[in-house]
Amino acid sequence: MVHAPQIKIPATYLRGGTSKGVFFRLQDLPAAAQVPGPVRDRLLSRIIGSPDPYGKQIDGMGGATSSTSKTVILAPSTRPDHDIDYLFGQVAIDSAFVDWSGNCGNLSAAVGPFAISNGLIDPGRVPSNGMARVRIWQANIGKTIIAHVPMTEGAVQETGDFELDGVTFPAAEVQLEFLDPAEDGEGTGGGAMFPTGRLVDDLEVPGVGSLRATLINAGIPTIFIAAEALGYRGTELQEAINGDPAALARFETIRAHGALRMGLIQDIAEAATRQHTPKVAFVAPPADYLASSGKAVKASEIDLLVRALSMGKLHHAMMGTAAVAIGAAAAIPGTLVNLAAGGGERTSVRFGHPSGMLRVGAEARLVHGNWTVTKAIMSRSARVLMEGWVRVPGDLLSS
């Protein structure tokens, strides 16, 4: 029996923030995968090593977690006043599914560096030394991100002393500005920042009960719930949640009914095909705890505690887009996030997550009775881990 040989596709494996993903230039993908559709999804899934019923992604580039089962496609921007078009695909681990409904805030930090290093940006816009300002169009959600990328002697500066909890080694700092993160955008449900028009809702969840929740579209659609309402303290680490199948099932039920309430889906069954969004997070006032690394986090060093789930599991740190949602919600008096942080007006917030601490800033204002966030800012780092080609069986490209 004759089998199709493997094909080679230029690719780069990068860490961005607390995530890792395989990056491609659109022009380097096989022609059939340069357009959205089943061939592209099948190709990216196979590259990552999915679907894998063993849940390990041994035969691919994925790392068997939501943070490492990611793909990115970049191309010179077709939009005015933008440099790069950025498309993110969250690859499911154990099912044949690529979710295109949201962004990855962590990998956003690697978009500018990759685009510069791979000739996707006009060289005239990139200084030899100093800071390159890369204007990114986030195609999944229709938003603009500005990345400030350090340059040294004409090359992206990757090494440095910026430390990020959840990443073992220091690197160069990349500052990200998420512009108008809560404005009506593609993939967010087509609504305002608070899709129900309320800062706090009573969310009825069959089998769980009525939960007070802040439902927000900012960075990524997110459902915030008070930790105590779920029987938690907000200091939990991954195993406390991920080792409890009943807890994971309860969170998925909450997520599905929250998605319905936010207008992201029209029928509860659709939640299974929209795994990347919305996120579910629980919040609590500051408390001392030990991070997953053993580092002591003091209540005096943070404003609140946040734990968030991604692709059905508690995240090991914090998703970048969820951090934007946290910053936006914290800036608006009366949300559950703001109340957990002590209430009042604020332009930045420091929160504790399973790996440590993170600071995010947000500018919020009330316009004609509606809250809007004009900008959210946070810092990440990024580094190339490997570059060359990925190989996949050539028969994947057949229709």
SEVO-847638 format. One record per residue (C-alpha): residue number from 0; residue in one letter; x, y, z. Coordinates in Angstrom, 2 decimals, decimal comma. Layout:
N
+-------+------+---------+---------+---------+
| kolse | banu |       X |       Y |       Z |
+-------+------+---------+---------+---------+
|   NUM |    A |       X |       Y |       Z |
...
+-------+------+---------+---------+---------+
end
This chain:
399
+-------+------+---------+---------+---------+
| kolse | banu |       X |       Y |       Z |
+-------+------+---------+---------+---------+
|     0 |    M |    0,00 |    0,00 |    0,00 |
|     1 |    V |    1,38 |    3,40 |   -1,02 |
|     2 |    H |    1,27 |    6,19 |    1,56 |
|     3 |    A |    1,66 |    9,90 |    0,87 |
|     4 |    P |    5,04 |   11,27 |    1,97 |
|     5 |    Q |    5,33 |   13,98 |    4,60 |
|     6 |    I |    5,39 |   17,61 |    3,58 |
|     7 |    K |    7,47 |   20,41 |    5,12 |
|     8 |    I |    5,95 |   23,73 |    6,17 |
|     9 |    P |    8,07 |   26,67 |    7,41 |
|    10 |    A |    7,15 |   27,38 |   11,02 |
|    11 |    T |    8,45 |   28,88 |   14,25 |
|    12 |    Y |    7,76 |   27,65 |   17,76 |
|    13 |    L |    7,49 |   30,60 |   20,14 |
|    14 |    R |    6,72 |   31,32 |   23,74 |
|    15 |    G |    4,54 |   34,36 |   24,28 |
|    16 |    G |    3,76 |   35,23 |   27,89 |
|    17 |    T |    2,76 |   32,01 |   29,64 |
|    18 |    S |    1,73 |   30,24 |   26,42 |
|    19 |    K |    3,51 |   28,50 |   23,55 |
|    20 |    G |    2,38 |   28,14 |   19,96 |
|    21 |    V |    3,35 |   27,31 |   16,40 |
|    22 |    F |    3,53 |   30,44 |   14,20 |
|    23 |    F |    3,13 |   30,54 |   10,43 |
|    24 |    R |    3,28 |   33,15 |    7,71 |
|    25 |    L |    0,06 |   32,82 |    5,72 |
|    26 |    Q |    2,08 |   32,71 |    2,49 |
|    27 |    D |    4,01 |   29,65 |    3,70 |
|    28 |    L |    0,95 |   27,47 |    4,28 |
|    29 |    P |   -0,12 |   25,06 |    1,52 |
|    30 |    A |   -2,57 |   26,78 |   -0,84 |
|    31 |    A |   -5,55 |   24,77 |    0,43 |
|    32 |    A |   -4,83 |   25,92 |    3,99 |
|    33 |    Q |   -4,39 |   29,60 |    3,16 |
|    34 |    V |   -8,16 |   30,01 |    3,39 |
|    35 |    P |  -10,46 |   29,16 |    6,31 |
|    36 |    G |  -12,07 |   25,74 |    6,20 |
|    37 |    P |  -11,75 |   22,07 |    7,07 |
|    38 |    V |   -8,39 |   21,59 |    5,33 |
|    39 |    R |   -6,79 |   24,35 |    7,40 |
|    40 |    D |   -8,34 |   23,06 |   10,62 |
|    41 |    R |   -7,28 |   19,49 |    9,88 |
|    42 |    L |   -3,72 |   20,59 |    9,07 |
|    43 |    L |   -3,28 |   22,71 |   12,20 |
|    44 |    S |   -4,77 |   20,00 |   14,41 |
|    45 |    R |   -2,37 |   17,41 |   13,00 |
|    46 |    I |    0,61 |   19,73 |   13,47 |
|    47 |    I |   -0,30 |   20,17 |   17,13 |
|    48 |    G |   -1,01 |   16,43 |   17,55 |
|    49 |    S |   -4,80 |   16,43 |   17,81 |
|    50 |    P |   -7,27 |   14,86 |   18,17 |
|    51 |    D |   -5,54 |   12,66 |   20,73 |
|    52 |    P |   -7,74 |   10,34 |   22,84 |
|    53 |    Y |   -4,76 |    9,85 |   25,15 |
|    54 |    G |   -4,70 |   13,60 |   25,83 |
|    55 |    K |   -0,89 |   13,85 |   25,47 |
|    56 |    Q |   -0,32 |   15,17 |   21,92 |
|    57 |    I |    2,79 |   12,98 |   21,71 |
|    58 |    D |    2,69 |   12,93 |   17,89 |
|    59 |    G |    2,66 |   16,70 |   17,47 |
|    60 |    M |    3,93 |   20,05 |   18,70 |
|    61 |    G |    1,32 |   20,52 |   21,43 |
|    62 |    G |    2,07 |   20,16 |   25,11 |
|    63 |    A |   -1,23 |   18,62 |   26,25 |
|    64 |    T |   -2,51 |   21,81 |   27,92 |
|    65 |    S |   -4,65 |   24,67 |   26,67 |
|    66 |    S |   -1,60 |   26,96 |   27,05 |
|    67 |    T |    0,46 |   24,90 |   24,62 |
|    68 |    S |   -2,15 |   23,77 |   22,07 |
|    69 |    K |   -2,12 |   26,94 |   20,01 |
|    70 |    T |   -1,48 |   28,11 |   16,45 |
|    71 |    V |   -0,99 |   31,55 |   14,91 |
|    72 |    I |   -1,21 |   32,70 |   11,27 |
|    73 |    L |    0,22 |   36,10 |   10,31 |
|    74 |    A |    0,19 |   38,19 |    7,14 |
|    75 |    P |    0,88 |   41,81 |    6,18 |
|    76 |    S |   -2,23 |   43,74 |    7,13 |
|    77 |    T |   -4,91 |   44,58 |    4,61 |
|    78 |    R |   -6,27 |   47,23 |    7,02 |
|    79 |    P |   -5,30 |   50,92 |    6,94 |
|    80 |    D |   -2,96 |   52,02 |    9,73 |
|    81 |    H |   -2,08 |   48,45 |   10,69 |
|    82 |    D |    1,09 |   46,45 |   10,07 |
|    83 |    I |    0,03 |   42,87 |   10,59 |
|    84 |    D |   -3,09 |   40,69 |   10,52 |
|    85 |    Y |   -3,07 |   38,18 |   13,38 |
|    86 |    L |   -5,29 |   35,10 |   13,40 |
|    87 |    F |   -5,29 |   32,75 |   16,40 |
|    88 |    G |   -6,46 |   29,12 |   16,45 |
|    89 |    Q |   -7,00 |   27,30 |   19,75 |
|    90 |    V |   -6,64 |   23,60 |   18,99 |
|    91 |    A |   -8,68 |   21,17 |   21,07 |
|    92 |    I |   -6,62 |   18,36 |   22,56 |
|    93 |    D |   -8,89 |   15,31 |   22,46 |
|    94 |    S |  -11,35 |   16,32 |   19,74 |
|    95 |    A |  -11,12 |   17,37 |   16,07 |
|    96 |    F |  -11,83 |   21,03 |   16,62 |
|    97 |    V |  -10,08 |   24,39 |   16,17 |
|    98 |    D |  -11,74 |   27,30 |   17,97 |
|    99 |    W |  -11,41 |   30,64 |   16,15 |
|   100 |    S |  -13,78 |   32,57 |   18,44 |
|   101 |    G |  -11,23 |   34,49 |   20,50 |
|   102 |    N |   -7,74 |   35,87 |   20,87 |
|   103 |    C |   -4,73 |   34,67 |   22,87 |
|   104 |    G |   -3,42 |   37,64 |   24,85 |
|   105 |    N |   -0,24 |   35,84 |   25,83 |
|   106 |    L |    0,75 |   34,92 |   22,28 |
|   107 |    S |   -0,08 |   38,50 |   21,25 |
|   108 |    A |    3,30 |   39,38 |   22,78 |
|   109 |    A |    5,06 |   37,19 |   20,22 |
|   110 |    V |    3,22 |   38,54 |   17,16 |
|   111 |    G |    5,27 |   41,74 |   16,79 |
|   112 |    P |    8,65 |   40,03 |   17,26 |
|   113 |    F |    7,76 |   37,27 |   14,77 |
|   114 |    A |    6,42 |   39,73 |   12,20 |
|   115 |    I |    9,57 |   41,86 |   12,37 |
|   116 |    S |   11,96 |   38,90 |   12,21 |
|   117 |    N |   10,11 |   37,33 |    9,28 |
|   118 |    G |    9,88 |   40,36 |    7,01 |
|   119 |    L |    6,15 |   40,97 |    7,37 |
|   120 |    I |    6,51 |   44,63 |    8,32 |
|   121 |    D |    7,78 |   47,58 |    6,28 |
|   122 |    P |   11,46 |   47,94 |    7,33 |
|   123 |    G |   11,00 |   51,71 |    7,32 |
|   124 |    R |    8,75 |   51,36 |   10,37 |
|   125 |    V |   11,30 |   49,38 |   12,37 |
|   126 |    P |   14,17 |   51,21 |   14,09 |
|   127 |    S |   17,59 |   49,57 |   14,36 |
|   128 |    N |   17,69 |   50,43 |   18,04 |
|   129 |    G |   14,99 |   51,43 |   20,49 |
|   130 |    M |   11,34 |   50,43 |   20,41 |
|   131 |    A |    9,40 |   49,27 |   17,35 |
|   132 |    R |    5,69 |   50,10 |   17,48 |
|   133 |    V |    3,80 |   47,28 |   15,75 |
|   134 |    R |    0,14 |   47,88 |   14,91 |
|   135 |    I |   -1,68 |   44,53 |   15,02 |
|   136 |    W |   -5,14 |   43,76 |   13,70 |
|   137 |    Q |   -6,53 |   40,90 |   15,77 |
|   138 |    A |   -8,69 |   39,24 |   13,14 |
|   139 |    N |  -10,57 |   36,82 |   15,41 |
|   140 |    I |  -12,29 |   39,59 |   17,37 |
|   141 |    G |  -11,77 |   42,65 |   15,16 |
|   142 |    K |   -9,57 |   44,62 |   17,58 |
|   143 |    T |   -6,34 |   46,62 |   17,47 |
|   144 |    I |   -3,32 |   45,74 |   19,61 |
|   145 |    I |   -0,18 |   47,88 |   19,77 |
|   146 |    A |    2,99 |   45,96 |   20,62 |
|   147 |    H |    6,13 |   47,78 |   21,74 |
|   148 |    V |    9,02 |   45,54 |   20,68 |
|   149 |    P |   12,61 |   46,27 |   21,79 |
|   150 |    M |   15,22 |   46,34 |   19,01 |
|   151 |    T |   19,01 |   46,09 |   19,21 |
|   152 |    E |   21,31 |   46,47 |   16,20 |
|   153 |    G |   18,49 |   45,76 |   13,76 |
|   154 |    A |   17,27 |   42,60 |   15,49 |
|   155 |    V |   14,47 |   41,88 |   17,93 |
|   156 |    Q |   15,82 |   41,93 |   21,49 |
|   157 |    E |   14,64 |   38,73 |   23,16 |
|   158 |    T |   16,86 |   38,47 |   26,22 |
|   159 |    G |   16,45 |   40,74 |   29,21 |
|   160 |    D |   15,64 |   40,94 |   32,90 |
|   161 |    F |   11,85 |   41,23 |   32,80 |
|   162 |    E |   10,32 |   38,55 |   35,02 |
|   163 |    L |    6,83 |   37,16 |   34,51 |
|   164 |    D |    5,26 |   34,84 |   37,07 |
|   165 |    G |    4,49 |   31,55 |   35,36 |
|   166 |    V |    7,65 |   31,76 |   33,20 |
|   167 |    T |   10,83 |   30,39 |   34,75 |
|   168 |    F |   13,42 |   32,55 |   33,02 |
|   169 |    P |   13,58 |   36,34 |   32,48 |
|   170 |    A |   13,46 |   37,89 |   29,01 |
|   171 |    A |   12,92 |   41,24 |   27,28 |
|   172 |    E |    9,72 |   43,09 |   28,11 |
|   173 |    V |    7,07 |   43,56 |   25,41 |
|   174 |    Q |    4,35 |   46,02 |   26,37 |
|   175 |    L |    0,92 |   45,49 |   24,85 |
|   176 |    E |   -1,88 |   48,02 |   24,46 |
|   177 |    F |   -5,33 |   46,59 |   23,77 |
|   178 |    L |   -7,30 |   49,45 |   22,22 |
|   179 |    D |  -11,06 |   49,69 |   22,81 |
|   180 |    P |  -11,08 |   46,11 |   24,14 |
|   181 |    A |  -14,71 |   46,32 |   25,17 |
|   182 |    E |  -16,16 |   47,90 |   22,02 |
|   183 |    D |  -18,45 |   45,86 |   19,81 |
|   184 |    G |  -16,19 |   43,44 |   17,92 |
|   185 |    E |  -16,30 |   40,32 |   15,82 |
|   186 |    G |  -16,67 |   37,11 |   17,80 |
|   187 |    T |  -17,79 |   38,78 |   21,04 |
|   188 |    G |  -21,49 |   38,28 |   20,65 |
|   189 |    G |  -22,03 |   41,58 |   18,88 |
|   190 |    G |  -22,91 |   43,44 |   22,06 |
|   191 |    A |  -21,74 |   46,08 |   24,50 |
|   192 |    M |  -19,17 |   45,54 |   27,23 |
|   193 |    F |  -21,93 |   44,34 |   29,57 |
|   194 |    P |  -24,20 |   42,36 |   27,23 |
|   195 |    T |  -27,11 |   42,29 |   29,69 |
|   196 |    G |  -26,75 |   45,98 |   30,52 |
|   197 |    R |  -25,98 |   45,18 |   34,17 |
|   198 |    L |  -22,74 |   45,11 |   36,17 |
|   199 |    V |  -23,93 |   42,09 |   38,15 |
|   200 |    D |  -26,52 |   39,51 |   37,09 |
|   201 |    D |  -28,32 |   36,64 |   38,74 |
|   202 |    L |  -27,26 |   33,73 |   36,56 |
|   203 |    E |  -29,56 |   30,72 |   36,84 |
|   204 |    V |  -27,62 |   27,50 |   36,29 |
|   205 |    P |  -29,59 |   24,23 |   36,39 |
|   206 |    G |  -28,12 |   21,83 |   38,91 |
|   207 |    V |  -25,97 |   24,58 |   40,42 |
|   208 |    G |  -28,39 |   27,30 |   41,47 |
|   209 |    S |  -28,53 |   31,07 |   41,14 |
|   210 |    L |  -25,12 |   32,73 |   41,05 |
|   211 |    R |  -24,25 |   36,41 |   41,17 |
|   212 |    A |  -22,09 |   37,01 |   38,10 |
|   213 |    T |  -20,41 |   39,82 |   36,19 |
|   214 |    L |  -20,72 |   39,07 |   32,47 |
|   215 |    I |  -18,29 |   41,18 |   30,47 |
|   216 |    N |  -16,99 |   41,45 |   26,90 |
|   217 |    A |  -13,53 |   42,96 |   27,30 |
|   218 |    G |  -10,41 |   41,32 |   25,91 |
|   219 |    I |  -12,41 |   38,10 |   25,81 |
|   220 |    P |  -15,96 |   37,31 |   26,95 |
|   221 |    T |  -15,66 |   36,36 |   30,63 |
|   222 |    I |  -17,97 |   35,21 |   33,42 |
|   223 |    F |  -16,80 |   36,36 |   36,87 |
|   224 |    I |  -18,22 |   34,74 |   40,01 |
|   225 |    A |  -17,33 |   35,23 |   43,68 |
|   226 |    A |  -15,16 |   32,35 |   44,90 |
|   227 |    E |  -17,16 |   31,93 |   48,11 |
|   228 |    A |  -20,36 |   31,34 |   46,14 |
|   229 |    L |  -18,68 |   28,24 |   44,70 |
|   230 |    G |  -17,18 |   27,09 |   47,98 |
|   231 |    Y |  -13,66 |   28,27 |   47,16 |
|   232 |    R |  -11,21 |   30,73 |   48,75 |
|   233 |    G |   -9,54 |   31,98 |   45,56 |
|   234 |    T |   -6,16 |   30,57 |   46,62 |
|   235 |    E |   -6,66 |   27,23 |   44,84 |
|   236 |    L |   -3,98 |   25,80 |   42,56 |
|   237 |    Q |   -4,56 |   23,65 |   39,49 |
|   238 |    E |   -4,89 |   20,24 |   41,14 |
|   239 |    A |   -7,64 |   21,41 |   43,49 |
|   240 |    I |   -9,87 |   22,06 |   40,47 |
|   241 |    N |   -8,49 |   19,93 |   37,66 |
|   242 |    G |   -8,38 |   16,85 |   39,89 |
|   243 |    D |  -12,09 |   17,18 |   40,65 |
|   244 |    P |  -14,23 |   15,96 |   37,71 |
|   245 |    A |  -17,43 |   17,14 |   39,41 |
|   246 |    A |  -16,02 |   20,67 |   39,75 |
|   247 |    L |  -14,97 |   20,75 |   36,10 |
|   248 |    A |  -18,43 |   19,60 |   35,01 |
|   249 |    R |  -20,02 |   22,30 |   37,16 |
|   250 |    F |  -17,79 |   24,99 |   35,67 |
|   251 |    E |  -18,64 |   23,82 |   32,16 |
|   252 |    T |  -22,35 |   24,05 |   32,97 |
|   253 |    I |  -21,84 |   27,58 |   34,31 |
|   254 |    R |  -19,86 |   28,50 |   31,19 |
|   255 |    A |  -22,53 |   27,17 |   28,84 |
|   256 |    H |  -25,39 |   29,02 |   30,57 |
|   257 |    G |  -23,28 |   32,16 |   30,84 |
|   258 |    A |  -22,58 |   32,00 |   27,10 |
|   259 |    L |  -26,31 |   31,76 |   26,45 |
|   260 |    R |  -27,05 |   34,70 |   28,73 |
|   261 |    M |  -24,33 |   36,78 |   27,02 |
|   262 |    G |  -25,77 |   36,11 |   23,57 |
|   263 |    L |  -22,67 |   34,23 |   22,42 |
|   264 |    I |  -24,75 |   31,18 |   21,54 |
|   265 |    Q |  -28,41 |   30,70 |   20,70 |
|   266 |    D |  -28,80 |   27,20 |   22,08 |
|   267 |    I |  -27,10 |   25,58 |   25,07 |
|   268 |    A |  -25,81 |   22,74 |   22,88 |
|   269 |    E |  -23,69 |   25,23 |   20,90 |
|   270 |    A |  -21,36 |   25,69 |   23,89 |
|   271 |    A |  -19,56 |   22,46 |   22,98 |
|   272 |    T |  -18,49 |   23,99 |   19,66 |
|   273 |    R |  -17,28 |   27,21 |   21,29 |
|   274 |    Q |  -14,80 |   25,96 |   23,86 |
|   275 |    H |  -12,38 |   28,90 |   23,85 |
|   276 |    T |  -15,00 |   31,47 |   24,84 |
|   277 |    P |  -16,39 |   32,59 |   27,17 |
|   278 |    K |  -13,95 |   32,13 |   30,05 |
|   279 |    V |  -15,08 |   31,44 |   33,60 |
|   280 |    A |  -13,20 |   32,98 |   36,52 |
|   281 |    F |  -13,74 |   33,25 |   40,25 |
|   282 |    V |  -12,54 |   36,13 |   42,40 |
|   283 |    A |  -11,88 |   36,79 |   46,07 |
|   284 |    P |  -10,36 |   39,50 |   48,29 |
|   285 |    P |   -6,58 |   39,32 |   48,89 |
|   286 |    A |   -5,15 |   36,49 |   50,99 |
|   287 |    D |   -1,74 |   34,94 |   51,58 |
|   288 |    Y |   -0,98 |   31,79 |   49,59 |
|   289 |    L |    1,83 |   29,77 |   48,07 |
|   290 |    A |    2,05 |   29,90 |   44,27 |
|   291 |    S |    2,63 |   26,72 |   42,28 |
|   292 |    S |    6,39 |   27,45 |   42,28 |
|   293 |    G |    6,44 |   27,59 |   46,07 |
|   294 |    K |    6,77 |   31,39 |   46,03 |
|   295 |    A |    4,91 |   33,14 |   48,85 |
|   296 |    V |    2,33 |   35,66 |   47,66 |
|   297 |    K |    1,34 |   38,14 |   50,36 |
|   298 |    A |   -2,12 |   39,66 |   50,63 |
|   299 |    S |   -0,44 |   43,06 |   51,03 |
|   300 |    E |    1,12 |   42,72 |   47,57 |
|   301 |    I |   -2,11 |   42,21 |   45,62 |
|   302 |    D |   -5,55 |   43,78 |   45,26 |
|   303 |    L |   -7,51 |   40,56 |   44,74 |
|   304 |    L |   -7,32 |   36,87 |   43,87 |
|   305 |    V |   -8,42 |   35,47 |   40,51 |
|   306 |    R |   -8,55 |   31,93 |   39,18 |
|   307 |    A |   -9,67 |   31,29 |   35,60 |
|   308 |    L |  -10,49 |   28,27 |   33,49 |
|   309 |    S |   -9,47 |   27,78 |   29,87 |
|   310 |    M |  -10,61 |   24,95 |   27,58 |
|   311 |    G |  -12,21 |   23,18 |   30,53 |
|   312 |    K |   -9,28 |   23,30 |   32,97 |
|   313 |    L |   -7,97 |   25,74 |   35,56 |
|   314 |    H |   -5,20 |   27,78 |   33,92 |
|   315 |    H |   -1,72 |   27,49 |   35,40 |
|   316 |    A |   -1,32 |   31,29 |   35,43 |
|   317 |    M |   -3,64 |   33,76 |   33,67 |
|   318 |    M |   -4,70 |   34,08 |   30,06 |
|   319 |    G |   -3,67 |   37,46 |   28,66 |
|   320 |    T |   -7,14 |   38,23 |   27,31 |
|   321 |    A |   -8,70 |   37,31 |   30,65 |
|   322 |    A |   -6,22 |   39,70 |   32,29 |
|   323 |    V |   -7,66 |   42,44 |   30,07 |
|   324 |    A |  -11,16 |   41,48 |   31,25 |
|   325 |    I |   -9,95 |   41,58 |   34,86 |
|   326 |    G |   -8,41 |   45,03 |   34,40 |
|   327 |    A |  -11,54 |   46,37 |   32,70 |
|   328 |    A |  -13,92 |   44,96 |   35,30 |
|   329 |    A |  -11,72 |   46,14 |   38,17 |
|   330 |    A |  -11,81 |   49,70 |   36,81 |
|   331 |    I |  -15,62 |   49,86 |   36,95 |
|   332 |    P |  -17,15 |   50,36 |   40,42 |
|   333 |    G |  -19,74 |   47,74 |   41,29 |
|   334 |    T |  -18,55 |   44,70 |   39,33 |
|   335 |    L |  -17,67 |   41,59 |   41,30 |
|   336 |    V |  -14,03 |   42,05 |   40,32 |
|   337 |    N |  -14,04 |   45,65 |   41,52 |
|   338 |    L |  -15,75 |   44,69 |   44,79 |
|   339 |    A |  -13,25 |   41,89 |   45,46 |
|   340 |    A |  -10,49 |   44,47 |   44,99 |
|   341 |    G |  -12,07 |   46,74 |   47,61 |
|   342 |    G |  -14,34 |   48,85 |   45,41 |
|   343 |    G |  -13,88 |   52,42 |   44,19 |
|   344 |    E |  -12,28 |   53,76 |   41,04 |
|   345 |    R |   -8,90 |   52,48 |   39,89 |
|   346 |    T |   -6,72 |   52,57 |   36,78 |
|   347 |    S |   -4,72 |   49,42 |   37,50 |
|   348 |    V |   -5,01 |   46,25 |   39,51 |
|   349 |    R |   -2,58 |   43,66 |   40,87 |
|   350 |    F |   -4,06 |   40,20 |   41,15 |
|   351 |    G |   -2,84 |   36,87 |   42,41 |
|   352 |    H |   -3,11 |   33,82 |   40,14 |
|   353 |    P |   -1,86 |   30,23 |   40,58 |
|   354 |    S |    1,68 |   31,06 |   39,42 |
|   355 |    G |    2,07 |   34,39 |   41,20 |
|   356 |    M |    1,06 |   37,98 |   40,50 |
|   357 |    L |    0,22 |   40,16 |   37,50 |
|   358 |    R |   -0,51 |   43,83 |   37,06 |
|   359 |    V |   -2,83 |   45,16 |   34,35 |
|   360 |    G |   -3,96 |   48,71 |   33,70 |
|   361 |    A |   -7,24 |   49,88 |   32,18 |
|   362 |    E |   -8,81 |   53,24 |   31,39 |
|   363 |    A |  -12,59 |   53,19 |   31,91 |
|   364 |    R |  -15,13 |   56,00 |   31,60 |
|   365 |    L |  -18,89 |   56,44 |   31,71 |
|   366 |    V |  -20,31 |   57,76 |   28,42 |
|   367 |    H |  -24,03 |   58,51 |   28,15 |
|   368 |    G |  -24,75 |   56,07 |   30,95 |
|   369 |    N |  -22,67 |   53,24 |   29,48 |
|   370 |    W |  -19,23 |   52,13 |   30,61 |
|   371 |    T |  -16,45 |   51,91 |   28,04 |
|   372 |    V |  -12,79 |   50,96 |   28,29 |
|   373 |    T |  -10,53 |   52,85 |   25,91 |
|   374 |    K |   -7,33 |   50,95 |   26,59 |
|   375 |    A |   -5,89 |   48,08 |   28,62 |
|   376 |    I |   -2,15 |   47,74 |   29,12 |
|   377 |    M |    0,02 |   44,89 |   30,31 |
|   378 |    S |    3,54 |   43,59 |   29,85 |
|   379 |    R |    4,62 |   40,18 |   28,65 |
|   380 |    S |    7,76 |   38,67 |   27,14 |
|   381 |    A |    8,36 |   36,45 |   24,12 |
|   382 |    R |   11,12 |   34,23 |   22,83 |
|   383 |    V |   11,78 |   32,03 |   19,80 |
|   384 |    L |   12,21 |   28,43 |   20,96 |
|   385 |    M |   12,76 |   26,74 |   17,60 |
|   386 |    E |   12,47 |   27,60 |   13,94 |
|   387 |    G |   12,57 |   25,64 |   10,71 |
|   388 |    W |    9,83 |   23,35 |    9,39 |
|   389 |    V |    7,06 |   21,22 |   10,76 |
|   390 |    R |    6,28 |   17,98 |    8,95 |
|   391 |    V |    2,89 |   16,39 |    8,46 |
|   392 |    P |    1,53 |   13,57 |    6,26 |
|   393 |    G |    0,71 |   15,00 |    2,83 |
|   394 |    D |   -2,69 |   13,30 |    2,57 |
|   395 |    L |   -4,06 |   15,84 |    5,07 |
|   396 |    L |   -4,42 |   18,33 |    2,25 |
|   397 |    S |   -6,94 |   16,28 |    0,31 |
|   398 |    S |  -10,52 |   17,56 |    0,54 |
+-------+------+---------+---------+---------+
end
